[in-house]
Amino acid sequence: MNAENSLKTTVAVLESKIDLMEAEMLHLHELLTRCGFVNGIYTLRDTIEEFLKEAEKDSPEKPLSQSE
């Protein structure tokens, strides 16, 4: 297999993975919307960020956003 064919194969695999990830994100977004997160995944993200800010205020010496 030459370099051009190898690159085409790699691109095809990556495009397939992107398609799968987009489908999974859309499905998650739809589930979150049905569960009450008005703007789906975006509302979930904002909620988690707010939760982490509040948790860091309560315990500033070890933020929840850092893993050990």
Secondary structure, 3 states (H helix, E strand, C coil): CCHHHHHHHHHHHHHHHHHHHHHHHHHHHHHHHHCCCCCCHHHHHHHHHHHHHHHHHHCCCCCCCCCC
